[in-house]
Amino acid sequence: MGALDGRVAVVTGGASGIGKAVVAAFVREGARVVVGDIDGEGIGRLIGEMGHNQVDGAEVDVRDEAAVERMVELAVRRFGRLDVAVNNAGVGGFSPIQAYPLEEWERVVGISLTGTFLCIKHEAARMIAQGQGGSIINVASLNAIQPAEGFAAYCAAKAGVAMLTKVAALELGRYGIRVNAVGPGLIHTPATAPMTAVPGVEAAFIAETALGRAGEPEEVAELAVYLASPVSALMTGQTLYIDGGASLKKYPELFSLFAGVSGGG
């Protein structure tokens, strides 16, 4: 018996990185999963790896409310219900505030925060209609509580995700729906690879962690399994930071490390 036997989940940003690790962990624990991602080819590869009986997916830009609603409907149509949601889709960008282009700010906040709101909105509506509760897990970041120079939009968006998690938990608890978040520190993913490829960046991050290392996507996925399962039945409204103790120290100073680096990522 897996920890998630019989449950149906949606995972956004599930075609790579943390999201892909969550999908794999959920399937291992007996769940069936719908993956929402802008990477259609990545979704196809994931279905090929894990089997169409366990995984389905659709191309979704989480800023598109109609597409988010279709993702939720796909879970119900394919697998009969929705019990768990992991709202993982997000992007970052790097620029000093005075040079930050408005369109880049809107892209980062739109995907990372507004997209999370739209997912909660439609996931919760389905769970309320079913009348059997559920678990919604948002992916925040260490940057929800720890500022990083050059990451104004990302830090603001992830702080918003952490507070949105609390508000949603207050509103949805009466329906038996739990809402929590995970706050990863530096995790080795395709999204962070360009940043850690900059000389000195990963070493600077590791120097500011208590455990002296970065994390792996599978470690975050195990925390998501815990929050999705009945073992965490009394937990809601919380953001759990999985950062190697980086929140105990300070964020690296990035402007000097990123000299000559600009734009989004």
N, C-alpha and C positions, 0 to 999 in steps of 0.2 A: 504494500500500500504506500503510495506516494503522498507527500504532504498536501498535494493539490489535486488528488484524484477526483475526477468528475467535474472539475471547475473549468470555466471558459474565461479566457483573458484576452484583452487587447494590449498591444505594446507599440507605442509610437517610437519612431526612430529605431526600429527593431532590426534593420538590415545589417548593422555593423556595430562594433564597439560594445558599450555597456548594454544597449538594447538587444543586440544579438545574443550576448551572454545570458540575459534575462530570459529570452525566448528558450534557449537551450536548457536552462535550469528548470523552467516551468514545465517543459515537455518531459524532462527526466522525472519530475515529480507528479506526472499524470495529467497535467492540464492540456487542453487544446487551445491554440493561440492564433489570433488574427494579428498580423503585423501591418502597421501603417507606416509608410516611409515614402519619401520622394524618389528613392532609388528602386525603380521597378526591376532592374536586372538583379540587384541584391536580394530583393524579395524572392525572385525566382530561384536563385541559388539556395536560399535558406529553405524553401519548400522542398527542393531537390535533396537537400541534406537530411531533412527531418521527416519528410513524408507528408503528402497532401491530406492524409487522414488526421494528422495532428496539427498542421500549420496551414493557414491560408493568409492571404494578404492583398492589399490594394495600395496603389500609389495615392498618397495623401499629403497635401500641404496643410498643416494644422492651422494655418491662418484662414483657410477656406471652410466656413462653417458647414456648408452643404456636404463637402467631402468628409468632414469629421462625422457628420450624422450617418453618411453612407457606410463608413467604417464600422460604426456600432451596429448598424443594421446587418452588415455582412456577418458579424459574429453571431448574431441571433439566427440569421438565415442558415448559416453553415452548421452551427453547433448547438443551437437551440436556446441560448441564454447568454448572460454576461454576469460574471461573478467578480472579476478582478480587472483592474486597469492600471497600466504603468505608463505614465505620461513623461516620456523620456526625450522627445524631440526638442532640440535646442541648438543654437549656434552662438559663436563668440565673435569678437572683433577687437582690433587693437588700434587705438588712436588717442592722443591727448584730447581733452574735452574741447579746447578751442579750435581744434581742426577736425572734429568728428562730423562727418557728413550726416545731415538729417536722414537721408534715405537709408544709410547704414544703421543708424540708431533705430529707425522704425523696423528694419528687417530683424535685428537682434531681439528687440522687445516684442515684436509681433510673433516671431516663432517661439521664443523661449517663455514668454509670459502670457500673451493673448492666446496663443495656441493651447497652452495648458488650461486656461480658463474655458475655452470652447470645448476641449475634451471633457473636462469635469462636467460641464453643463449637460452634455448629451449622454455621457456614461451614467451619471447620476439619474437622469430621467429614466433610462432603461432599468436600472436597479430598483428605483422606486416603484416602477410599474410591475416588476416581478414580485415585490413585497417580501424578499428574503435577504435583504441587506447586501453587503458586498465590501470590497476593499479597493480603495483608490490610492495609488502610490505615485507621487510626483517626484521628479528628479530635480532637486535644487542644486546646490554646490557649496563648497567651502566659501565661495565668494558671496553667499547670502549673508555672511557675518564678518567676512574678512575682506577689506577693500584691497583692490589691486590697481595700481596706476596704469592707465591705458585701457582699462576694461570698464569704463563707466556704464555703458549700456548693459553689458553682461552682469555686472554686479547688481545694478538696479533691478534687472529682470529677475535674477535669482533670489534677491531679497523679497521681491514681490511674490515669487512662487512660495517661499516659506510662509509669508503672511496669508496668501490665498489658501494655503493648506489649512491654516488655523480656522479661517472663516468658514471654509467648506466643511470642516469637521464639526463646527458648531451647528451649522444649518442641517447637516445630513445625519447627525447622530440619532435623531428621532426616528429615522428610517432604518436604523441598524447598519448604516454605511459608515465605515471607518475611512478616514483620510489622513495619510501620513506622507512624509517625504524622506528621501535619502539625500545626503549632502556629500558627494564625493570630493576628495582632494585631487591631487594629481594622479590620474589613472592612465595607463598605457593604452591608448586607443588610436585609430586612424585620425580622429579629430585633433588629438593633442600631439601627434607625431611631428607636424611642421614646427610647433613651438619648441618641443624638446630637442629638435634637430639644431636649433640655434646654439652655438657653443656657449657652455656655461649655464644654460637655463636649468636643465634637469638637476645638475649638481647644486644649484642655488636653492631649488625647491627641496631637495632631499636634506640639505643642511638645516632647513627650518621645520623638519618633522621629528617627532620624538622617537619614532621607530627607525628612522634613517633609510627609508625606501619609498618609492612610489607604489601604487596599487595596480591590481589587474582587474579587468572587467568581471571576471568570475567571482571575485570577492564582493563586489557590489551586488551581483546577481543573487548571492546567497542571502544578503540582507533583504532583498526584495521578496525572496521566497518566504522568509520569516514574517514579513509584514503582510503578505498575501494569505498566510495560513492561519488556522484557528489558534495556533500557539500564541499569537499576538492579539487575541480577541479583546483585551481590555485597553489596547493602545490606540489612541486617535489624537490628531492634532499635533503630532510630534515631527520634528525633523531630526533624523539620526545622522550624525556626521561620521563618515568613514574615510578618514584622512591621514591615518598614521600618526595622529597627534599634531598635525600641522596647525590646527586651531589653537593650540597651546602656545604657539610662538608667533611669528609675524610673516607676512607675505614677502617674497623677495622683491627687491627694487628692480623694476623691469626696464625702465627707460634706458639705463646704461647698457643692459644686456641686449635690448632690442634695437639698438642704434641702427638706423637704416631700414628697419622693418616697419611697415605700415599696412593699413587696410584691414579687411575682415578675414575670418577664418572659421 
